[in-house]
Amino acid sequence: MKTRGQMEAEIGEALIRFEKEYLGRGPVETKTCLIDDMAVVRLKGVMTQAEHQLARSAESSKGRELIKLMRIELVERGRSLLETSLEAVTGKKVVSLHTDISTVTGERVFVFIFDAAPEFTLPHGPRNV
């Protein structure tokens, strides 16, 4: 059985692979936290230079909206790939996926809700947290 840290690292790696292989650019940094039946993943540095320019343009509100809409659509089209990857890591079914991107900081957040809390080991034995 995996430790909590191993599982969190593998979830982060799955998101990095998705961003690189499916969207064409990976994050600079990731942080993953398992909380009960959820995985929260923060990705830093995911925006392209073109997206940064669009977000800073004279009509920045329209540019930011376009970036968010495009990113949502891309995630929805690749959703099954993400869900399959996380289910392989956690052994739990993904029942809900939520995401948003900050066009100011270039950070993206994913929240995955599983059908049950993933099981992992702690230093003193198995635990379902």
C-alpha positions in Angstrom: 0.0 0.0 0.0 1.2 3.5 -0.8 2.0 6.2 1.8 0.0 9.4 1.7 3.1 11.3 0.4 3.6 8.7 -2.4 -0.1 9.0 -3.4 0.0 12.8 -3.4 3.2 12.8 -5.5 1.7 10.4 -8.0 -1.5 12.5 -8.3 0.7 15.6 -9.0 2.7 13.6 -11.6 -0.5 12.6 -13.3 -1.6 16.2 -13.6 1.8 17.3 -14.9 1.6 14.6 -17.6 -1.9 15.7 -18.5 -0.8 19.3 -18.8 2.3 18.5 -20.8 0.9 15.8 -23.1 -2.7 17.0 -23.6 -2.3 20.8 -23.2 1.2 21.2 -24.5 2.8 22.9 -21.4 3.5 21.6 -17.9 3.5 23.5 -14.7 6.6 24.9 -13.0 5.5 23.5 -9.6 2.7 21.4 -8.2 1.3 20.8 -4.7 -1.2 18.0 -3.9 -3.2 17.5 -0.7 -5.5 14.5 0.1 -8.3 15.6 2.3 -10.8 12.8 3.2 -12.4 11.9 -0.2 -10.8 14.8 -2.1 -7.6 15.6 -3.8 -6.7 19.3 -4.1 -3.9 20.1 -6.6 -2.3 23.5 -7.2 -0.3 24.0 -10.4 2.0 27.0 -10.7 3.2 28.5 -14.0 0.7 26.9 -16.4 -0.1 29.8 -18.7 1.7 30.3 -22.0 3.3 33.6 -23.0 0.4 34.2 -25.4 -2.1 33.7 -22.6 -0.2 36.2 -20.4 -0.2 38.7 -23.3 -4.0 38.2 -23.8 -4.6 38.6 -20.0 -2.7 41.9 -20.0 -4.2 43.3 -23.2 -6.2 46.5 -23.3 -9.4 44.4 -23.2 -8.1 42.2 -20.5 -11.4 41.2 -19.1 -12.4 39.7 -22.4 -8.9 38.1 -22.7 -9.2 36.6 -19.2 -12.6 35.2 -20.0 -11.4 33.6 -23.2 -8.5 31.9 -21.4 -10.8 30.5 -18.7 -13.3 29.3 -21.3 -10.7 27.7 -23.4 -9.0 25.9 -20.4 -12.4 24.7 -19.2 -13.3 23.3 -22.6 -9.9 21.5 -22.9 -10.2 19.9 -19.5 -13.7 18.7 -20.3 -12.5 17.1 -23.5 -9.6 15.4 -21.7 -11.6 14.6 -18.5 -11.7 10.9 -19.0 -7.9 10.8 -19.3 -7.6 12.7 -16.0 -10.2 10.5 -14.2 -8.6 7.3 -15.4 -5.1 8.5 -14.3 -6.4 9.4 -10.8 -8.4 6.3 -10.4 -5.3 4.2 -11.2 -3.3 6.1 -8.5 -6.0 6.1 -5.8 -8.1 3.0 -6.5 -11.2 5.2 -6.1 -13.7 6.5 -8.7 -13.6 10.2 -9.5 -17.2 11.4 -9.1 -16.6 15.1 -9.5 -13.9 17.4 -10.9 -13.6 21.1 -10.4 -11.0 23.5 -11.8 -10.2 27.2 -12.2 -7.2 29.2 -13.4 -6.0 32.6 -12.2 -5.1 34.7 -15.1 -3.3 37.1 -12.7 -0.9 34.6 -11.0 -0.9 31.8 -13.7 -1.9 29.2 -11.1 -4.5 26.5 -11.7 -6.4 24.5 -9.1 -8.0 21.1 -9.5 -10.3 19.5 -6.9 -11.2 15.9 -7.4 -13.9 14.2 -5.4 -13.7 10.4 -5.1 -16.5 7.9 -4.3 -14.6 7.2 -1.0 -11.4 8.3 0.8 -8.3 6.8 -0.8 -6.5 4.4 1.5 -2.8 4.9 2.3 -0.3 3.9 4.9 1.0 6.0 7.7 4.1 5.4 9.8 2.1 3.3 12.2 0.1 1.2 9.7 -2.8 1.5 7.2 -5.3 4.2 7.7 -8.3 5.4 5.7 -8.3 9.2 6.0 
